[in-house]
């Protein structure tokens, strides 16, 4: 078994960052793990570039996201069916869902 050279250690560190980049961006890492990634990214141009690509992609996706809402008629039909289920005593009975009529999509 060979020993790891400096390039192998760098590659391992890069791989570690790449595996955790989304956790880092979502702020799901503890502070020590996030600091480890920050230190590596500051020192590694390749990982800096990759992190910037993910940041840019996330910004573009966020800008492109246009939430839509259901048509008012559909919302009313669903609300009416929920109210009817409450009146019939079905709202608290998940096993009764199969008996609940399907909402036709027009």
Phi and psi restraints in degrees (range 20) as a CNS / XPLOR table:
assign (resid 1 and name C) (resid 2 and name N)
       (resid 2 and name CA) (resid 2 and name C) 1.0 -83.4 20.0 2
assign (resid 2 and name N) (resid 2 and name CA)
       (resid 2 and name C) (resid 3 and name N) 1.0 165.6 20.0 2
assign (resid 2 and name C) (resid 3 and name N)
       (resid 3 and name CA) (resid 3 and name C) 1.0 -90.7 20.0 2
assign (resid 3 and name N) (resid 3 and name CA)
       (resid 3 and name C) (resid 4 and name N) 1.0 156.2 20.0 2
assign (resid 3 and name C) (resid 4 and name N)
       (resid 4 and name CA) (resid 4 and name C) 1.0 -81.4 20.0 2
assign (resid 4 and name N) (resid 4 and name CA)
       (resid 4 and name C) (resid 5 and name N) 1.0 130.5 20.0 2
assign (resid 4 and name C) (resid 5 and name N)
       (resid 5 and name CA) (resid 5 and name C) 1.0 -88.7 20.0 2
assign (resid 5 and name N) (resid 5 and name CA)
       (resid 5 and name C) (resid 6 and name N) 1.0 177.0 20.0 2
assign (resid 5 and name C) (resid 6 and name N)
       (resid 6 and name CA) (resid 6 and name C) 1.0 -59.5 20.0 2
assign (resid 6 and name N) (resid 6 and name CA)
       (resid 6 and name C) (resid 7 and name N) 1.0 -40.9 20.0 2
assign (resid 6 and name C) (resid 7 and name N)
       (resid 7 and name CA) (resid 7 and name C) 1.0 -64.9 20.0 2
assign (resid 7 and name N) (resid 7 and name CA)
       (resid 7 and name C) (resid 8 and name N) 1.0 -37.1 20.0 2
assign (resid 7 and name C) (resid 8 and name N)
       (resid 8 and name CA) (resid 8 and name C) 1.0 -64.9 20.0 2
assign (resid 8 and name N) (resid 8 and name CA)
       (resid 8 and name C) (resid 9 and name N) 1.0 -41.2 20.0 2
assign (resid 8 and name C) (resid 9 and name N)
       (resid 9 and name CA) (resid 9 and name C) 1.0 -65.3 20.0 2
assign (resid 9 and name N) (resid 9 and name CA)
       (resid 9 and name C) (resid 10 and name N) 1.0 -40.5 20.0 2
assign (resid 9 and name C) (resid 10 and name N)
       (resid 10 and name CA) (resid 10 and name C) 1.0 -62.5 20.0 2
assign (resid 10 and name N) (resid 10 and name CA)
       (resid 10 and name C) (resid 11 and name N) 1.0 -43.5 20.0 2
assign (resid 10 and name C) (resid 11 and name N)
       (resid 11 and name CA) (resid 11 and name C) 1.0 -62.8 20.0 2
assign (resid 11 and name N) (resid 11 and name CA)
       (resid 11 and name C) (resid 12 and name N) 1.0 -40.1 20.0 2
assign (resid 11 and name C) (resid 12 and name N)
       (resid 12 and name CA) (resid 12 and name C) 1.0 -64.4 20.0 2
assign (resid 12 and name N) (resid 12 and name CA)
       (resid 12 and name C) (resid 13 and name N) 1.0 -43.0 20.0 2
assign (resid 12 and name C) (resid 13 and name N)
       (resid 13 and name CA) (resid 13 and name C) 1.0 -63.8 20.0 2
assign (resid 13 and name N) (resid 13 and name CA)
       (resid 13 and name C) (resid 14 and name N) 1.0 -42.9 20.0 2
assign (resid 13 and name C) (resid 14 and name N)
       (resid 14 and name CA) (resid 14 and name C) 1.0 -61.1 20.0 2
assign (resid 14 and name N) (resid 14 and name CA)
       (resid 14 and name C) (resid 15 and name N) 1.0 -44.8 20.0 2
assign (resid 14 and name C) (resid 15 and name N)
       (resid 15 and name CA) (resid 15 and name C) 1.0 -61.7 20.0 2
assign (resid 15 and name N) (resid 15 and name CA)
       (resid 15 and name C) (resid 16 and name N) 1.0 -41.9 20.0 2
assign (resid 15 and name C) (resid 16 and name N)
       (resid 16 and name CA) (resid 16 and name C) 1.0 -59.7 20.0 2
assign (resid 16 and name N) (resid 16 and name CA)
       (resid 16 and name C) (resid 17 and name N) 1.0 -44.7 20.0 2
assign (resid 16 and name C) (resid 17 and name N)
       (resid 17 and name CA) (resid 17 and name C) 1.0 -65.2 20.0 2
assign (resid 17 and name N) (resid 17 and name CA)
       (resid 17 and name C) (resid 18 and name N) 1.0 -45.6 20.0 2
assign (resid 17 and name C) (resid 18 and name N)
       (resid 18 and name CA) (resid 18 and name C) 1.0 -61.6 20.0 2
assign (resid 18 and name N) (resid 18 and name CA)
       (resid 18 and name C) (resid 19 and name N) 1.0 -35.5 20.0 2
assign (resid 18 and name C) (resid 19 and name N)
       (resid 19 and name CA) (resid 19 and name C) 1.0 -70.9 20.0 2
assign (resid 19 and name N) (resid 19 and name CA)
       (resid 19 and name C) (resid 20 and name N) 1.0 -22.4 20.0 2
assign (resid 19 and name C) (resid 20 and name N)
       (resid 20 and name CA) (resid 20 and name C) 1.0 -114.9 20.0 2
assign (resid 20 and name N) (resid 20 and name CA)
       (resid 20 and name C) (resid 21 and name N) 1.0 6.4 20.0 2
assign (resid 20 and name C) (resid 21 and name N)
       (resid 21 and name CA) (resid 21 and name C) 1.0 -59.9 20.0 2
assign (resid 21 and name N) (resid 21 and name CA)
       (resid 21 and name C) (resid 22 and name N) 1.0 -38.6 20.0 2
assign (resid 21 and name C) (resid 22 and name N)
       (resid 22 and name CA) (resid 22 and name C) 1.0 -71.3 20.0 2
assign (resid 22 and name N) (resid 22 and name CA)
       (resid 22 and name C) (resid 23 and name N) 1.0 -36.8 20.0 2
assign (resid 22 and name C) (resid 23 and name N)
       (resid 23 and name CA) (resid 23 and name C) 1.0 -62.5 20.0 2
assign (resid 23 and name N) (resid 23 and name CA)
       (resid 23 and name C) (resid 24 and name N) 1.0 -40.0 20.0 2
assign (resid 23 and name C) (resid 24 and name N)
       (resid 24 and name CA) (resid 24 and name C) 1.0 -62.5 20.0 2
assign (resid 24 and name N) (resid 24 and name CA)
       (resid 24 and name C) (resid 25 and name N) 1.0 -50.3 20.0 2
assign (resid 24 and name C) (resid 25 and name N)
       (resid 25 and name CA) (resid 25 and name C) 1.0 -65.3 20.0 2
assign (resid 25 and name N) (resid 25 and name CA)
       (resid 25 and name C) (resid 26 and name N) 1.0 -30.7 20.0 2
assign (resid 25 and name C) (resid 26 and name N)
       (resid 26 and name CA) (resid 26 and name C) 1.0 -86.4 20.0 2
assign (resid 26 and name N) (resid 26 and name CA)
       (resid 26 and name C) (resid 27 and name N) 1.0 2.9 20.0 2
assign (resid 26 and name C) (resid 27 and name N)
       (resid 27 and name CA) (resid 27 and name C) 1.0 56.2 20.0 2
assign (resid 27 and name N) (resid 27 and name CA)
       (resid 27 and name C) (resid 28 and name N) 1.0 42.9 20.0 2
assign (resid 27 and name C) (resid 28 and name N)
       (resid 28 and name CA) (resid 28 and name C) 1.0 -103.2 20.0 2
assign (resid 28 and name N) (resid 28 and name CA)
       (resid 28 and name C) (resid 29 and name N) 1.0 4.0 20.0 2
assign (resid 28 and name C) (resid 29 and name N)
       (resid 29 and name CA) (resid 29 and name C) 1.0 -97.0 20.0 2
assign (resid 29 and name N) (resid 29 and name CA)
       (resid 29 and name C) (resid 30 and name N) 1.0 150.6 20.0 2
assign (resid 29 and name C) (resid 30 and name N)
       (resid 30 and name CA) (resid 30 and name C) 1.0 -69.0 20.0 2
assign (resid 30 and name N) (resid 30 and name CA)
       (resid 30 and name C) (resid 31 and name N) 1.0 166.4 20.0 2
assign (resid 30 and name C) (resid 31 and name N)
       (resid 31 and name CA) (resid 31 and name C) 1.0 -60.9 20.0 2
assign (resid 31 and name N) (resid 31 and name CA)
       (resid 31 and name C) (resid 32 and name N) 1.0 -37.8 20.0 2
assign (resid 31 and name C) (resid 32 and name N)
       (resid 32 and name CA) (resid 32 and name C) 1.0 -64.6 20.0 2
assign (resid 32 and name N) (resid 32 and name CA)
       (resid 32 and name C) (resid 33 and name N) 1.0 -44.4 20.0 2
assign (resid 32 and name C) (resid 33 and name N)
       (resid 33 and name CA) (resid 33 and name C) 1.0 -66.5 20.0 2
assign (resid 33 and name N) (resid 33 and name CA)
       (resid 33 and name C) (resid 34 and name N) 1.0 -39.2 20.0 2
assign (resid 33 and name C) (resid 34 and name N)
       (resid 34 and name CA) (resid 34 and name C) 1.0 -65.1 20.0 2
assign (resid 34 and name N) (resid 34 and name CA)
       (resid 34 and name C) (resid 35 and name N) 1.0 -40.9 20.0 2
assign (resid 34 and name C) (resid 35 and name N)
       (resid 35 and name CA) (resid 35 and name C) 1.0 -62.9 20.0 2
assign (resid 35 and name N) (resid 35 and name CA)
       (resid 35 and name C) (resid 36 and name N) 1.0 -39.3 20.0 2
assign (resid 35 and name C) (resid 36 and name N)
       (resid 36 and name CA) (resid 36 and name C) 1.0 -59.5 20.0 2
assign (resid 36 and name N) (resid 36 and name CA)
       (resid 36 and name C) (resid 37 and name N) 1.0 -44.3 20.0 2
assign (resid 36 and name C) (resid 37 and name N)
       (resid 37 and name CA) (resid 37 and name C) 1.0 -66.9 20.0 2
assign (resid 37 and name N) (resid 37 and name CA)
       (resid 37 and name C) (resid 38 and name N) 1.0 -43.1 20.0 2
assign (resid 37 and name C) (resid 38 and name N)
       (resid 38 and name CA) (resid 38 and name C) 1.0 -57.9 20.0 2
assign (resid 38 and name N) (resid 38 and name CA)
       (resid 38 and name C) (resid 39 and name N) 1.0 -45.4 20.0 2
assign (resid 38 and name C) (resid 39 and name N)
       (resid 39 and name CA) (resid 39 and name C) 1.0 -61.2 20.0 2
assign (resid 39 and name N) (resid 39 and name CA)
       (resid 39 and name C) (resid 40 and name N) 1.0 -43.3 20.0 2
assign (resid 39 and name C) (resid 40 and name N)
       (resid 40 and name CA) (resid 40 and name C) 1.0 -66.1 20.0 2
assign (resid 40 and name N) (resid 40 and name CA)
       (resid 40 and name C) (resid 41 and name N) 1.0 -45.2 20.0 2
assign (resid 40 and name C) (resid 41 and name N)
       (resid 41 and name CA) (resid 41 and name C) 1.0 -62.8 20.0 2
assign (resid 41 and name N) (resid 41 and name CA)
       (resid 41 and name C) (resid 42 and name N) 1.0 -37.8 20.0 2
assign (resid 41 and name C) (resid 42 and name N)
       (resid 42 and name CA) (resid 42 and name C) 1.0 -62.5 20.0 2
assign (resid 42 and name N) (resid 42 and name CA)
       (resid 42 and name C) (resid 43 and name N) 1.0 -35.1 20.0 2
assign (resid 42 and name C) (resid 43 and name N)
       (resid 43 and name CA) (resid 43 and name C) 1.0 -91.8 20.0 2
assign (resid 43 and name N) (resid 43 and name CA)
       (resid 43 and name C) (resid 44 and name N) 1.0 -11.7 20.0 2
assign (resid 43 and name C) (resid 44 and name N)
       (resid 44 and name CA) (resid 44 and name C) 1.0 -121.0 20.0 2
assign (resid 44 and name N) (resid 44 and name CA)
       (resid 44 and name C) (resid 45 and name N) 1.0 110.9 20.0 2
assign (resid 44 and name C) (resid 45 and name N)
       (resid 45 and name CA) (resid 45 and name C) 1.0 -63.1 20.0 2
assign (resid 45 and name N) (resid 45 and name CA)
       (resid 45 and name C) (resid 46 and name N) 1.0 -39.8 20.0 2
assign (resid 45 and name C) (resid 46 and name N)
       (resid 46 and name CA) (resid 46 and name C) 1.0 -62.3 20.0 2
assign (resid 46 and name N) (resid 46 and name CA)
       (resid 46 and name C) (resid 47 and name N) 1.0 -44.7 20.0 2
assign (resid 46 and name C) (resid 47 and name N)
       (resid 47 and name CA) (resid 47 and name C) 1.0 -71.4 20.0 2
assign (resid 47 and name N) (resid 47 and name CA)
       (resid 47 and name C) (resid 48 and name N) 1.0 -33.0 20.0 2
assign (resid 47 and name C) (resid 48 and name N)
       (resid 48 and name CA) (resid 48 and name C) 1.0 -60.7 20.0 2
assign (resid 48 and name N) (resid 48 and name CA)
       (resid 48 and name C) (resid 49 and name N) 1.0 -46.7 20.0 2
assign (resid 48 and name C) (resid 49 and name N)
       (resid 49 and name CA) (resid 49 and name C) 1.0 -61.0 20.0 2
assign (resid 49 and name N) (resid 49 and name CA)
       (resid 49 and name C) (resid 50 and name N) 1.0 -44.9 20.0 2
assign (resid 49 and name C) (resid 50 and name N)
       (resid 50 and name CA) (resid 50 and name C) 1.0 -64.7 20.0 2
assign (resid 50 and name N) (resid 50 and name CA)
       (resid 50 and name C) (resid 51 and name N) 1.0 -42.5 20.0 2
assign (resid 50 and name C) (resid 51 and name N)
       (resid 51 and name CA) (resid 51 and name C) 1.0 -61.2 20.0 2
assign (resid 51 and name N) (resid 51 and name CA)
       (resid 51 and name C) (resid 52 and name N) 1.0 -42.4 20.0 2
assign (resid 51 and name C) (resid 52 and name N)
       (resid 52 and name CA) (resid 52 and name C) 1.0 -64.2 20.0 2
assign (resid 52 and name N) (resid 52 and name CA)
       (resid 52 and name C) (resid 53 and name N) 1.0 -35.7 20.0 2
assign (resid 52 and name C) (resid 53 and name N)
       (resid 53 and name CA) (resid 53 and name C) 1.0 -62.7 20.0 2
assign (resid 53 and name N) (resid 53 and name CA)
       (resid 53 and name C) (resid 54 and name N) 1.0 -46.1 20.0 2
assign (resid 53 and name C) (resid 54 and name N)
       (resid 54 and name CA) (resid 54 and name C) 1.0 -65.1 20.0 2
assign (resid 54 and name N) (resid 54 and name CA)
       (resid 54 and name C) (resid 55 and name N) 1.0 -39.7 20.0 2
assign (resid 54 and name C) (resid 55 and name N)
       (resid 55 and name CA) (resid 55 and name C) 1.0 -62.4 20.0 2
assign (resid 55 and name N) (resid 55 and name CA)
       (resid 55 and name C) (resid 56 and name N) 1.0 -45.8 20.0 2
assign (resid 55 and name C) (resid 56 and name N)
       (resid 56 and name CA) (resid 56 and name C) 1.0 -63.1 20.0 2
assign (resid 56 and name N) (resid 56 and name CA)
       (resid 56 and name C) (resid 57 and name N) 1.0 -45.0 20.0 2
assign (resid 56 and name C) (resid 57 and name N)
       (resid 57 and name CA) (resid 57 and name C) 1.0 -60.2 20.0 2
assign (resid 57 and name N) (resid 57 and name CA)
       (resid 57 and name C) (resid 58 and name N) 1.0 -44.0 20.0 2
assign (resid 57 and name C) (resid 58 and name N)
       (resid 58 and name CA) (resid 58 and name C) 1.0 -62.7 20.0 2
assign (resid 58 and name N) (resid 58 and name CA)
       (resid 58 and name C) (resid 59 and name N) 1.0 -40.6 20.0 2
assign (resid 58 and name C) (resid 59 and name N)
       (resid 59 and name CA) (resid 59 and name C) 1.0 -63.6 20.0 2
assign (resid 59 and name N) (resid 59 and name CA)
       (resid 59 and name C) (resid 60 and name N) 1.0 -42.9 20.0 2
assign (resid 59 and name C) (resid 60 and name N)
       (resid 60 and name CA) (resid 60 and name C) 1.0 -63.3 20.0 2
assign (resid 60 and name N) (resid 60 and name CA)
       (resid 60 and name C) (resid 61 and name N) 1.0 -43.4 20.0 2
assign (resid 60 and name C) (resid 61 and name N)
       (resid 61 and name CA) (resid 61 and name C) 1.0 -64.6 20.0 2
assign (resid 61 and name N) (resid 61 and name CA)
       (resid 61 and name C) (resid 62 and name N) 1.0 -38.5 20.0 2
assign (resid 61 and name C) (resid 62 and name N)
       (resid 62 and name CA) (resid 62 and name C) 1.0 -65.1 20.0 2
assign (resid 62 and name N) (resid 62 and name CA)
       (resid 62 and name C) (resid 63 and name N) 1.0 -41.9 20.0 2
assign (resid 62 and name C) (resid 63 and name N)
       (resid 63 and name CA) (resid 63 and name C) 1.0 -67.0 20.0 2
assign (resid 63 and name N) (resid 63 and name CA)
       (resid 63 and name C) (resid 64 and name N) 1.0 -34.1 20.0 2
assign (resid 63 and name C) (resid 64 and name N)
       (resid 64 and name CA) (resid 64 and name C) 1.0 -78.9 20.0 2
assign (resid 64 and name N) (resid 64 and name CA)
       (resid 64 and name C) (resid 65 and name N) 1.0 -16.5 20.0 2
assign (resid 64 and name C) (resid 65 and name N)
       (resid 65 and name CA) (resid 65 and name C) 1.0 -74.1 20.0 2
assign (resid 65 and name N) (resid 65 and name CA)
       (resid 65 and name C) (resid 66 and name N) 1.0 119.1 20.0 2
assign (resid 65 and name C) (resid 66 and name N)
       (resid 66 and name CA) (resid 66 and name C) 1.0 -119.0 20.0 2
assign (resid 66 and name N) (resid 66 and name CA)
       (resid 66 and name C) (resid 67 and name N) 1.0 100.7 20.0 2
assign (resid 66 and name C) (resid 67 and name N)
       (resid 67 and name CA) (resid 67 and name C) 1.0 -61.2 20.0 2
assign (resid 67 and name N) (resid 67 and name CA)
       (resid 67 and name C) (resid 68 and name N) 1.0 143.7 20.0 2
assign (resid 67 and name C) (resid 68 and name N)
       (resid 68 and name CA) (resid 68 and name C) 1.0 -121.4 20.0 2
assign (resid 68 and name N) (resid 68 and name CA)
       (resid 68 and name C) (resid 69 and name N) 1.0 158.2 20.0 2
assign (resid 68 and name C) (resid 69 and name N)
       (resid 69 and name CA) (resid 69 and name C) 1.0 -119.7 20.0 2
assign (resid 69 and name N) (resid 69 and name CA)
       (resid 69 and name C) (resid 70 and name N) 1.0 160.4 20.0 2
assign (resid 69 and name C) (resid 70 and name N)
       (resid 70 and name CA) (resid 70 and name C) 1.0 -72.5 20.0 2
assign (resid 70 and name N) (resid 70 and name CA)
       (resid 70 and name C) (resid 71 and name N) 1.0 151.6 20.0 2
assign (resid 70 and name C) (resid 71 and name N)
       (resid 71 and name CA) (resid 71 and name C) 1.0 -59.2 20.0 2
assign (resid 71 and name N) (resid 71 and name CA)
       (resid 71 and name C) (resid 72 and name N) 1.0 146.7 20.0 2
assign (resid 71 and name C) (resid 72 and name N)
       (resid 72 and name CA) (resid 72 and name C) 1.0 -57.6 20.0 2
assign (resid 72 and name N) (resid 72 and name CA)
       (resid 72 and name C) (resid 73 and name N) 1.0 -38.2 20.0 2
assign (resid 72 and name C) (resid 73 and name N)
       (resid 73 and name CA) (resid 73 and name C) 1.0 -62.8 20.0 2
assign (resid 73 and name N) (resid 73 and name CA)
       (resid 73 and name C) (resid 74 and name N) 1.0 -39.8 20.0 2
assign (resid 73 and name C) (resid 74 and name N)
       (resid 74 and name CA) (resid 74 and name C) 1.0 -66.2 20.0 2
assign (resid 74 and name N) (resid 74 and name CA)
       (resid 74 and name C) (resid 75 and name N) 1.0 -43.1 20.0 2
assign (resid 74 and name C) (resid 75 and name N)
       (resid 75 and name CA) (resid 75 and name C) 1.0 -59.8 20.0 2
assign (resid 75 and name N) (resid 75 and name CA)
       (resid 75 and name C) (resid 76 and name N) 1.0 -43.9 20.0 2
assign (resid 75 and name C) (resid 76 and name N)
       (resid 76 and name CA) (resid 76 and name C) 1.0 -63.2 20.0 2
assign (resid 76 and name N) (resid 76 and name CA)
       (resid 76 and name C) (resid 77 and name N) 1.0 -43.3 20.0 2
assign (resid 76 and name C) (resid 77 and name N)
       (resid 77 and name CA) (resid 77 and name C) 1.0 -62.2 20.0 2
assign (resid 77 and name N) (resid 77 and name CA)
       (resid 77 and name C) (resid 78 and name N) 1.0 -42.6 20.0 2
assign (resid 77 and name C) (resid 78 and name N)
       (resid 78 and name CA) (resid 78 and name C) 1.0 -64.0 20.0 2
assign (resid 78 and name N) (resid 78 and name CA)
       (resid 78 and name C) (resid 79 and name N) 1.0 -45.4 20.0 2
assign (resid 78 and name C) (resid 79 and name N)
       (resid 79 and name CA) (resid 79 and name C) 1.0 -61.0 20.0 2
assign (resid 79 and name N) (resid 79 and name CA)
       (resid 79 and name C) (resid 80 and name N) 1.0 -41.5 20.0 2
assign (resid 79 and name C) (resid 80 and name N)
       (resid 80 and name CA) (resid 80 and name C) 1.0 -62.8 20.0 2
assign (resid 80 and name N) (resid 80 and name CA)
       (resid 80 and name C) (resid 81 and name N) 1.0 -41.7 20.0 2
assign (resid 80 and name C) (resid 81 and name N)
       (resid 81 and name CA) (resid 81 and name C) 1.0 -68.9 20.0 2
assign (resid 81 and name N) (resid 81 and name CA)
       (resid 81 and name C) (resid 82 and name N) 1.0 -35.5 20.0 2
assign (resid 81 and name C) (resid 82 and name N)
       (resid 82 and name CA) (resid 82 and name C) 1.0 -65.7 20.0 2
assign (resid 82 and name N) (resid 82 and name CA)
       (resid 82 and name C) (resid 83 and name N) 1.0 -44.1 20.0 2
assign (resid 82 and name C) (resid 83 and name N)
       (resid 83 and name CA) (resid 83 and name C) 1.0 -61.8 20.0 2
assign (resid 83 and name N) (resid 83 and name CA)
       (resid 83 and name C) (resid 84 and name N) 1.0 -42.7 20.0 2
assign (resid 83 and name C) (resid 84 and name N)
       (resid 84 and name CA) (resid 84 and name C) 1.0 -62.6 20.0 2
assign (resid 84 and name N) (resid 84 and name CA)
       (resid 84 and name C) (resid 85 and name N) 1.0 -40.2 20.0 2
assign (resid 84 and name C) (resid 85 and name N)
       (resid 85 and name CA) (resid 85 and name C) 1.0 -63.8 20.0 2
assign (resid 85 and name N) (resid 85 and name CA)
       (resid 85 and name C) (resid 86 and name N) 1.0 -39.3 20.0 2
assign (resid 85 and name C) (resid 86 and name N)
       (resid 86 and name CA) (resid 86 and name C) 1.0 -61.1 20.0 2
assign (resid 86 and name N) (resid 86 and name CA)
       (resid 86 and name C) (resid 87 and name N) 1.0 -46.2 20.0 2
assign (resid 86 and name C) (resid 87 and name N)
       (resid 87 and name CA) (resid 87 and name C) 1.0 -65.1 20.0 2
assign (resid 87 and name N) (resid 87 and name CA)
       (resid 87 and name C) (resid 88 and name N) 1.0 -34.3 20.0 2
assign (resid 87 and name C) (resid 88 and name N)
       (resid 88 and name CA) (resid 88 and name C) 1.0 -83.4 20.0 2
assign (resid 88 and name N) (resid 88 and name CA)
       (resid 88 and name C) (resid 89 and name N) 1.0 -4.1 20.0 2
assign (resid 88 and name C) (resid 89 and name N)
       (resid 89 and name CA) (resid 89 and name C) 1.0 78.3 20.0 2
assign (resid 89 and name N) (resid 89 and name CA)
       (resid 89 and name C) (resid 90 and name N) 1.0 19.5 20.0 2
assign (resid 89 and name C) (resid 90 and name N)
       (resid 90 and name CA) (resid 90 and name C) 1.0 -95.5 20.0 2
assign (resid 90 and name N) (resid 90 and name CA)
       (resid 90 and name C) (resid 91 and name N) 1.0 -15.0 20.0 2
assign (resid 90 and name C) (resid 91 and name N)
       (resid 91 and name CA) (resid 91 and name C) 1.0 -61.4 20.0 2
assign (resid 91 and name N) (resid 91 and name CA)
       (resid 91 and name C) (resid 92 and name N) 1.0 -32.5 20.0 2
assign (resid 91 and name C) (resid 92 and name N)
       (resid 92 and name CA) (resid 92 and name C) 1.0 -97.8 20.0 2
assign (resid 92 and name N) (resid 92 and name CA)
       (resid 92 and name C) (resid 93 and name N) 1.0 11.8 20.0 2
assign (resid 92 and name C) (resid 93 and name N)
       (resid 93 and name CA) (resid 93 and name C) 1.0 -119.4 20.0 2
assign (resid 93 and name N) (resid 93 and name CA)
       (resid 93 and name C) (resid 94 and name N) 1.0 87.2 20.0 2
assign (resid 93 and name C) (resid 94 and name N)
       (resid 94 and name CA) (resid 94 and name C) 1.0 -57.2 20.0 2
assign (resid 94 and name N) (resid 94 and name CA)
       (resid 94 and name C) (resid 95 and name N) 1.0 -29.6 20.0 2
assign (resid 94 and name C) (resid 95 and name N)
       (resid 95 and name CA) (resid 95 and name C) 1.0 -70.7 20.0 2
assign (resid 95 and name N) (resid 95 and name CA)
       (resid 95 and name C) (resid 96 and name N) 1.0 -12.1 20.0 2
assign (resid 95 and name C) (resid 96 and name N)
       (resid 96 and name CA) (resid 96 and name C) 1.0 -89.6 20.0 2
assign (resid 96 and name N) (resid 96 and name CA)
       (resid 96 and name C) (resid 97 and name N) 1.0 -2.7 20.0 2
assign (resid 96 and name C) (resid 97 and name N)
       (resid 97 and name CA) (resid 97 and name C) 1.0 -57.7 20.0 2
assign (resid 97 and name N) (resid 97 and name CA)
       (resid 97 and name C) (resid 98 and name N) 1.0 -35.4 20.0 2
assign (resid 97 and name C) (resid 98 and name N)
       (resid 98 and name CA) (resid 98 and name C) 1.0 -61.5 20.0 2
assign (resid 98 and name N) (resid 98 and name CA)
       (resid 98 and name C) (resid 99 and name N) 1.0 -27.3 20.0 2
assign (resid 98 and name C) (resid 99 and name N)
       (resid 99 and name CA) (resid 99 and name C) 1.0 -83.3 20.0 2
assign (resid 99 and name N) (resid 99 and name CA)
       (resid 99 and name C) (resid 100 and name N) 1.0 -12.0 20.0 2
assign (resid 99 and name C) (resid 100 and name N)
       (resid 100 and name CA) (resid 100 and name C) 1.0 -73.0 20.0 2
assign (resid 100 and name N) (resid 100 and name CA)
       (resid 100 and name C) (resid 101 and name N) 1.0 126.4 20.0 2
assign (resid 100 and name C) (resid 101 and name N)
       (resid 101 and name CA) (resid 101 and name C) 1.0 -63.7 20.0 2
assign (resid 101 and name N) (resid 101 and name CA)
       (resid 101 and name C) (resid 102 and name N) 1.0 143.3 20.0 2
assign (resid 101 and name C) (resid 102 and name N)
       (resid 102 and name CA) (resid 102 and name C) 1.0 -70.9 20.0 2
assign (resid 102 and name N) (resid 102 and name CA)
       (resid 102 and name C) (resid 103 and name N) 1.0 148.7 20.0 2
assign (resid 102 and name C) (resid 103 and name N)
       (resid 103 and name CA) (resid 103 and name C) 1.0 -90.9 20.0 2
assign (resid 103 and name N) (resid 103 and name CA)
       (resid 103 and name C) (resid 104 and name N) 1.0 116.4 20.0 2
assign (resid 103 and name C) (resid 104 and name N)
       (resid 104 and name CA) (resid 104 and name C) 1.0 -69.3 20.0 2
assign (resid 104 and name N) (resid 104 and name CA)
       (resid 104 and name C) (resid 105 and name N) 1.0 136.7 20.0 2
assign (resid 104 and name C) (resid 105 and name N)
       (resid 105 and name CA) (resid 105 and name C) 1.0 -97.7 20.0 2
assign (resid 105 and name N) (resid 105 and name CA)
       (resid 105 and name C) (resid 106 and name N) 1.0 122.7 20.0 2
